[in-house]
Amino acid sequence: MTTTSDQELFRFLEDRFACAQACTECARACAVRASLVDPDGGGNQEVVRRKGIMCAEVCDATCGVLSEDSQMDETAIRLQVEWCRQVCLESAHAFDGHPGAEKTAEACRACARACTDFLTTLN
């Protein structure tokens, strides 16, 4: 029989894994999207490329924090996950206006939702 604390631990671990997995998928999608944008495209293309690169880097770092047995305290983990959530939402917004980037925008939103779910588990 599992106790409430066991159930909470399982939920915490499941949400942490789901967040790390969403971060990995988002990082991959953003890196691909950034590589498809013309670096000399100017204007909106430059914004999309920069957002894609930043999102990929933040998601990759967040996945590392969540998937490793790091020595970070809960506050540092919370800040990293919140930062990832914000960057993903900003990136999704930038990708919305870029033709062909719909799947990347959705990967960013899925990552932001997973981050929100994990932050809820931390409360």
Secondary structure by P-SEA (a helix, b strand, c coil): cccaaaaaaaaaaaaaaaaaaaaaaaaaaaaaaaaaccccccaaaaaaaaaaaaaaaaaaaaaaaaaccccccaaaaaaaaaaaaaaaaaaaaaacccccaaaaaaaaaaaaaaaaaaaaaac
